[in-house]
């Protein structure tokens, strides 16, 4: 079995986890990585690695299709939000080669990538959402900073890129212009260029305890399991320390989203629990930076994907080890 990981970035741990699954299941084959930056750490530990064109380059999909043919790829998994939509649009081309692409349908990717569409989706489910705007003029007329702070973040953003906190209307105006300039200089400019005046989400900051949920569905979008992690430390938009917990209310929330959204594979979802109210603040239809905590707790979603693609019995996706987990910094020699 050969697996292709696209936009692999720093997710070297995903490759290590897959190698462990290969050994456990007695599988032969290669784990192949692509990224537009050849110096990303995960590229150095894959069995083979190829430097790709940029995602929006017209040669990107032909490049991936060529690798799939030459390397006889069985499964393709992307680890980057921007990658997901173009893969969803071209999924049939890969399936024609016998490649199983672990990506949700276009409408699901749009709900997750476009944070304003995500809010509309949550409202349609009668779920609580923070006070939010995508028009600066409307926000300036309506927001009140009395005992409130507003977050500015890219509508099509991810991680911690161009996120600001405004405590008054003057800061709101200044940070809005700063965020817009930052977006136009980053890879987010491709999604945002269609309507740069509505490319920034202005959202009331919710105070509470933040959780990360990994919600796993099968290849038909059928709900399987939710793993809940309480975030205790963050760095650059990713979780550094988290506690895997048995929270029934958040598991029920994950089940509700998984059954309604019908995504494929993992959904990385962030929730802030304010009192007894859970506010969903982000959803990403991929493996996120919080997956190592889920994996370390004994929930092997990568093995599940391989089993599902192979027609084998699904492994047990219940938590085996509750408790506190932390990431560490390690050094790799990049060849």
PyMOL commands that set and color helices and strands:
alter all, ss='L'
color gray80, all
select helices_A, chain A and resi 12-25+41-44+60-70+81-89+91-95+106-113+115-124+136-142+169-185+189-198+248-261+291-296+301-310
alter helices_A, ss='H'
color red, helices_A
select strands_A, chain A and resi 3-6+31-35+48-51+75-78+100-101+132-133+150-154+164-166+200-204+209-217+223-235+238-245+265-274+277-284+323-326
alter strands_A, ss='S'
color yellow, strands_A
deselect
rebuild
show_as cartoon
